[in-house]
Amino acid sequence: MKYYDKLIFDLSKAGRQGYSLPANKWERSVSELPAGLSRAEAPALPEVSELDVVRHYTNLSQMNFGVDSGFYPLGSCTMKYNPKINEEIAAHPGFAGLHPLQPASTVQGALAVYHNLAKALSAITGMAEFTLNPFAGAHGELTGLMVIRQYHISRGDEKRTRIIVPDSAHGTNPASAAVCGLEIVQVKSNAMGLVDVEDLKPLLDDTIAGIMMTNPNTLGLFEKDIKEIAALVHECGGLLYYDGANMNPLVGMVRPGDMGFDVLHLNLHKTFSTPHGGGGPGAGPVGVAAHLAKHLPAPKVVVGECGEYHVVDQDGEPCGRISGFMGNFGVLLRAYTYILMLGKQNVKMVGPLSVLGANYIKESLKDCFKLPIPTVCKHEFVFDGLLDQSTGVTTLDVAKRLLDYGFHAPTIYFPLLFHQAIMIEPTETESKETLDGFIEIMRHIAAEAVSDPESMKTAPHTTPVRRLDETTAARQPILRYKDMN
Ligand SMILES: *Cc1c(COP(=O)(O)O)cnc(C)c1O
């Protein structure tokens, strides 16, 4: 154990101090605090110097892995680089200092950002209107499904309470549908990993509210029958929901609105370069076709006669309210900055570059890893473990070994269609040199699996913690300081 693996509490020395409080800028002195509000005893904080604190936080930051520290090819997650200018704009006091209860007349700039971002997302996706209020992808799914439910109810078509979800869907799809009170009907994938249209047809009747799809799907494959699927679902009276969490490969190329989708959500914290992971803030805007706009949740931003912005309740038959205010504004700002920085021309490069990167890795590794679906992929693809599985080295071992070489592991054991799934998504923000470095290490690991399977089984060897008991870590996390001595 390194000396600074010690917790800051263990470095405490009575009387040592590393802070100076700012001068009291308020009129009331501390002694005027109402009785009962001040504490009787000093809190049990570590007593350390400024240098101890600096080392503590610097070392803590290095125990983590982020897209700023290395390549992070996490499939179905789009860990693209988050440009630092996004942070600069979000931290601007004119934005960061706003309060959500300020009168609209005093936050016209912020409302302009909200309005303009919604318009940019409409242009990119082909949807007529957006709400930016949902806080996450899954929250957007729930919102979109509530819009669909509200649409059917407002037409007196209340028996449509079943929703079709492909077996390859992201886990949040059936979960959101269940939270929305819908019954889930599964449609199978065919041998090519696409929604099986023949399996879909008999499911379509007057109890179907709609279908939730991801395109490209979670195998990184474009659902080429989407037009036929859209026609079939619409014909039976259902609506099409598009899970656009990973819209990366389509950005600037194809629009879900043109494929026949009625409702979609986007993850700004994936496709639009705002940070994510660790349960941090996100944003899951929901876009709808024109005939569904009246069902979007309140409040919304509208432009008045003189170009001024107002925050108003939804005047149609909204699906309800889904957030206290108007979404995670800091995340919206970052996404808007990203879109403006790219501009109309460069936005068209996002899709093609992310697709090129994924295919480059796939083709460079398919003689070492099992490739169950060999066709051209979109922004991500799935291996089914090592090609040579006689060594007993599993996908988990490969993922752990990658950490020793400074790469984050890809998504593993998802999608559930393959037993040893390794799902790789490089994103458009990585250079060819980085992709080559990753390919080289993956080939090296495949060779190591044969020459030294034991060190694969015990990997990682160089990380701050070794192989975790992940179930216990999740079920019984230790969140407070404990004296381990
Ligand atoms: C990440 C993801 C989601 C969920 O997004 P959250 O912000 O984590 O709730 C939904 N669908 C797909 C395909 C995703 O990749």
The ligand as an SDF file (V2000), in Angstrom:
LIG
                    3D

 15 15  0  0  0  0  0  0  0  0999 V2000
  -27.6670    5.0620  -21.8630 C   0  0  0  0  0  0  0  0  0  0  0  0
  -28.8510    4.5690  -22.5560 C   0  0  0  0  0  0  0  0  0  0  0  0
  -30.1340    4.7900  -22.0230 C   0  0  0  0  0  0  0  0  0  0  0  0
  -30.3880    5.3960  -20.6490 C   0  0  0  0  0  0  0  0  0  0  0  0
  -29.8460    6.6610  -20.4290 O   0  0  0  0  0  0  0  0  0  0  0  0
  -29.6650    7.1990  -18.9280 P   0  0  0  0  0  0  0  0  0  0  0  0
  -29.3010    8.6310  -19.0570 O   0  0  0  0  0  0  0  0  0  0  0  0
  -28.5840    6.3660  -18.3300 O   0  0  0  0  0  0  0  0  0  0  0  0
  -30.9560    7.0110  -18.2000 O   0  0  0  0  0  0  0  0  0  0  0  0
  -31.2130    4.3650  -22.7750 C   0  0  0  0  0  0  0  0  0  0  0  0
  -31.0550    3.7310  -23.9430 N   0  0  0  0  0  0  0  0  0  0  0  0
  -29.8440    3.4810  -24.4880 C   0  0  0  0  0  0  0  0  0  0  0  0
  -29.7320    2.7790  -25.8000 C   0  0  0  0  0  0  0  0  0  0  0  0
  -28.6940    3.8950  -23.8050 C   0  0  0  0  0  0  0  0  0  0  0  0
  -27.4930    3.6280  -24.3200 O   0  0  0  0  0  0  0  0  0  0  0  0
  1  2  1  0
  2  3  1  0
  2 14  2  0
  3  4  1  0
  3 10  2  0
  4  5  1  0
  5  6  1  0
  6  7  2  0
  6  8  1  0
  6  9  1  0
 10 11  1  0
 11 12  2  0
 12 13  1  0
 12 14  1  0
 14 15  1  0
M  END
$$$$
